[in-house]
Amino acid sequence: MFAVEQLIETITIIGPPASFISPGGTMNFYLGGPLFIIFFLALGVALSLQQPVEDRPATVDEPAA
């Protein structure tokens, strides 16, 4: 979702002054910022969740040399 928003936001380089899609306009503040925060919060939550034990790969003990 964040990547799609960033692709859409590339139109701000050609947006007319004082419009929703103008460079540094309201789309950057009201759409881009919150989506950026939501994306990284969701990424952090997804990476911090523990994987069930049965889904983890088996560990292999190396023989002592």
Secondary structure, DSSP 8 states (H G I E B T S, - for coil): -HHHHHHHHGGGGS--TTSTTSTTSHHIIIIIHHHHHHHHHHHHHHHHS---GGGS---------
